[in-house]
Amino acid sequence: MTTATPNRTDTTASRPIGSDRTSSMRAIVQQSYGSAESLELRTVDQPTVGADEVLIEVQAAGVDRGTWHLMTGTPYLIRVAGYGLTRPKQPIPGLDVAGRVVAIGSGVTRFAPGDEVFGIASGSLAEYATAHEDKLARKPHNTTFEQAAVVAVSGITALQALTDVGQLQPGQTVLIVGASGGVGTYAVQLAKALGAEVTGVASTGKLDLVRSLGADHVVDYTREDLVDTVHRYDLILDIGGRNKISRLRRGLTPTGTLVIVGGEDGGRWTGGVGRQLRAMLLSPFVGQRLTTFISKEHHSFMERVAEFIESGAVTPSIGHRFDLDHVGDAIRQMEAGTLRGKAVVDVGGSGADHPD
Ligand SMILES: NC(=O)c1ccc[n+]([C@@H]2O[C@H](COP(=O)([O-])OP(=O)(O)OC[C@H]3O[C@@H](n4cnc5c(N)ncnc54)[C@H](OP(=O)(O)O)[C@@H]3O)[C@@H](O)[C@H]2O)c1
């Protein structure tokens, strides 16, 4: 194993409270943008905390589409947005995290060493990772670390899409396109918990998963049109498939709302963000509300999702478990679309499975 130094956080403003951490750790490292082949397991220095940051001993890390985009550096728009023009500024990938706090910055007020947390970190595919305290919440008492590690990125996106952005009301009908994926598996469960009648759209082999999450109806997008002449929805969450706006609008009631969450294969430069822009430009001129958003990574949303989990209304969907040596396999499964829900990487060593 070789040694590399990860992007360090500014420590000048802080004196960490907790153990004096100067030793090394195992971490996934990528020195250049590229495919899963560009990921290497290395021994590197542990990160140090800034004033408002927490150092987490990572027990498990989730793998999400955002991690894939930051790994490949596509769409190129994200490079311009500050993630590194020619190589990733943060050479350790990974956002979703669950683990134990081992040190805190001088300005941290919400956490202390020993706390069990989940949230969004910087470089979670490692034995230790830092996170801003505003991006962390306490781990739900009824989840394992692995379950908690797949909650933050997807759970808060689904919650915001349905509530703050989609303004879903009890009794309304909602169509969730991409119901079997990271965001969609939370959206189905949250929409049911919020009192909606839910139709979930997925591929043939994952319809059973979507039903098991509580969807009232399912649509197999590989065999039938997700929009027919009979059903009209108060809210459509467009999470996968990049369907045309005109097609999605046909599935809405005259005053219904379309929330575009995302969708892959939109092109290397902008990721197809033009579709979102077109929807927002069209919206003022039609009776329906057509909108999009970028999720706010704040602990208040994580705490709201955690409440749904603790009440039993939402259970994280783990598609596959991997260990740190097999992060590349997790990424490849996500690319192939074979995951049901999300992939988790067991960093703490409680056991993982991976393809032969
Ligand atoms: N706006 C935000 O702030 C935000 C936050 C998080 C994520 N996102 C974006 O949201 C998107 C989804 O993320 P994710 O984590 O849920 O991804 P994911 O886990 O890969 O799930 C993708 C979903 O799309 C479905 N799908 C694929 N092709 C389809 C088609 N042709 N028609 C209909 N459905 C299709 C998949 O169904 P099958 O697997 O059954 O084929 C799956 O349910 C990504 O583009 C991500 O970047 C946006």
The ligand as an ORCA input file, in Angstrom:
! r2SCAN-3c Opt
* xyz 0 1
  N     -32.264     17.191     -6.827
  C     -31.438     16.722     -5.897
  O     -31.040     17.424     -4.959
  C     -30.989     15.287     -5.978
  C     -30.569     14.614     -4.824
  C     -30.223     13.271     -4.918
  C     -30.247     12.636     -6.156
  N     -30.611     13.331     -7.270
  C     -30.655     12.688     -8.591
  O     -31.810     11.861     -8.638
  C     -31.582     10.795     -9.542
  C     -31.967      9.475     -8.894
  O     -31.091      9.206     -7.816
  P     -31.182      7.784     -7.097
  O     -30.146      7.778     -6.051
  O     -32.572      7.466     -6.729
  O     -30.705      6.836     -8.319
  P     -30.874      5.258     -8.442
  O     -30.772      4.620     -7.112
  O     -29.940      4.823     -9.494
  O     -32.381      5.046     -8.951
  C     -32.753      5.352    -10.265
  C     -34.226      5.024    -10.440
  O     -34.639      5.396    -11.761
  C     -35.375      4.305    -12.347
  N     -35.261      4.324    -13.804
  C     -34.164      4.057    -14.553
  N     -34.464      4.163    -15.862
  C     -35.776      4.485    -15.938
  C     -36.701      4.718    -17.029
  N     -36.296      4.663    -18.291
  N     -37.967      5.032    -16.731
  C     -38.375      5.125    -15.446
  N     -37.572      4.888    -14.360
  C     -36.297      4.595    -14.620
  C     -34.738      3.072    -11.726
  O     -35.638      1.970    -11.846
  P     -35.097      0.466    -12.043
  O     -33.870      0.339    -11.172
  O     -36.236     -0.373    -11.590
  O     -34.750      0.315    -13.493
  C     -34.545      3.532    -10.292
  O     -35.742      3.407     -9.565
  C     -30.100     10.870     -9.940
  O     -30.004     11.483    -11.211
  C     -29.493     11.744     -8.869
  O     -28.352     12.429     -9.343
  C     -30.995     14.646     -7.202
*
